[in-house]
Amino acid sequence: SQTIHQWPATLVQPVGSPLSLECTVEGTSNPNLYWYRQAAGRGLQLLFYSVGIGQISSEVPQNLSASRPQDRQFILSSKKLLLSDSGFYLCAWSARGSPSFGSGTRLTVV
Amino acid sequence: GEDVEQSLFLSVREGDSSVINCTYTDSSSTYLYWYKQEPGAGLQLLTYIFSNMDMKQDQRLTVLLNKKDKHLSLRIADTQTGDSAIYFCADLESGGGADGLTFGKGTHLIIQP
């Protein structure tokens, strides 16, 4: 069966520091991969999605970036975090059906 | 653009039925989903309904779809404390892929003893 791993679970970073969140999927090949952000009272916002290695589509312009170095690995990065980057980040994958979500990373920028 | 609306809070007594409502604007929806998010956790798919269906029942869960009014509801029978969570309605546009998903802001279900 397919599983999705996301880490770390929580992260506290100072303003201006870099960020790297990692997500891996097991048990499937060539999945569609997604990064969402959930901010308080604002629902889920799609940040990036990828249909294949090296293929990244950005939904919202900001100081975050995503990369897919391997088929089942999706990384969310930033060179310099802003206070407004705080939130709950969710990785997800899908094949043809509904997306399945990772357990999320709570990022607090201080 | 596409919009999905939900009430932010719903409070029910343990043992009663909970009905969480959702409205959407997209006319080309193919699937509509309900996800559950427990505190500090990711989203778990609860159930879904295809856009040509009116109703789907799965144990304590009943999904009703009124396509004419673009209204979706999730009924949880015999609500338990473990049902306390945020429930997200999501609408999938034709074409598929989670890039075509639009989520509501989520309804916090609060269970009173």
HADDOCK unambig.tbl for C-alpha pairs under 7 A between the chains (distance, minus, plus):
assign (segid A and resid 41 and name CA) (segid B and resid 105 and name CA) 6.58 0.50 0.50
assign (segid A and resid 42 and name CA) (segid B and resid 105 and name CA) 5.65 0.50 0.50
assign (segid A and resid 43 and name CA) (segid B and resid 103 and name CA) 6.79 0.50 0.50
assign (segid A and resid 43 and name CA) (segid B and resid 104 and name CA) 6.13 0.50 0.50
assign (segid A and resid 43 and name CA) (segid B and resid 105 and name CA) 3.76 0.50 0.50
assign (segid A and resid 43 and name CA) (segid B and resid 106 and name CA) 6.25 0.50 0.50
assign (segid A and resid 44 and name CA) (segid B and resid 103 and name CA) 6.14 0.50 0.50
assign (segid A and resid 44 and name CA) (segid B and resid 105 and name CA) 6.89 0.50 0.50
assign (segid A and resid 49 and name CA) (segid B and resid 99 and name CA) 6.75 0.50 0.50
assign (segid A and resid 90 and name CA) (segid B and resid 42 and name CA) 6.81 0.50 0.50
assign (segid A and resid 99 and name CA) (segid B and resid 98 and name CA) 6.11 0.50 0.50
assign (segid A and resid 101 and name CA) (segid B and resid 42 and name CA) 5.95 0.50 0.50
assign (segid A and resid 101 and name CA) (segid B and resid 43 and name CA) 5.64 0.50 0.50
assign (segid A and resid 101 and name CA) (segid B and resid 44 and name CA) 6.90 0.50 0.50
assign (segid A and resid 102 and name CA) (segid B and resid 42 and name CA) 5.61 0.50 0.50
assign (segid A and resid 103 and name CA) (segid B and resid 41 and name CA) 5.10 0.50 0.50
assign (segid A and resid 103 and name CA) (segid B and resid 42 and name CA) 4.04 0.50 0.50
assign (segid A and resid 104 and name CA) (segid B and resid 41 and name CA) 6.26 0.50 0.50
assign (segid A and resid 104 and name CA) (segid B and resid 42 and name CA) 5.29 0.50 0.50
